[in-house]
Amino acid sequence: MKLGDKNGFRGNKSYLPTKPCAVCGRTMTWRKAWAKNWEQVRYCSERCRRARLT
């Protein structure tokens, strides 16, 4: 059994949801850490989160 076979994920992120960052417009791909609050995620990085205020 190869790594990732048990849950069906083989490293291909093309099927995961995406959305643009509110500051820079860069496309963000869904991450497991964002699973519970994907609708509230607006920024791709800490840098963009800080930049929203300026």
N, C-alpha and C positions, 0 to 999 in steps of 0.2 A: 504494500500500500504506500503510495507516494504522499508527500506532504500536501495537505489540502484536499485529498480525495474524500475524506469522510464527510465533509460538508458540501462538496460539489464545487467549491471555489478553486480554480486552478491558476489564479493570477490574472485573469482577463477582467478588467474593470469596465469594459464597454457596456455591460448591462446594468451597472449601478446608476442611480439617479445623480444628476448634476444640477448646479445652479450657479449664477454669477455672483461674485463678491460685490457688496454694496459700494465699496470704495474704489477698487482698482478694476473691477470687471472681469478678473480672472475666473475661469471656470473652476468650481470646487466640486470634487467627486465625493460622494457619500463615504463616510468612515464609520467604523463600528462604534467608536467613541461618541459619535453624534447620533446614534440610533434613537435615543429617547427624546431628543430635542431637535431633530432635523429641521422642523419648520421654523425654529427660532434662530438657527445658525445664519448669520448675515455676513461674516467676515472670514476671509481665507487665512488670516494670520493675526498674531498679536500686533504686528506693525500696522495693519489696516484698521484694527479695532481702535488703536490709539489715534490714528490719523483722522478718524471720523470727527473728532472734536475741533480740528484745525481748519 
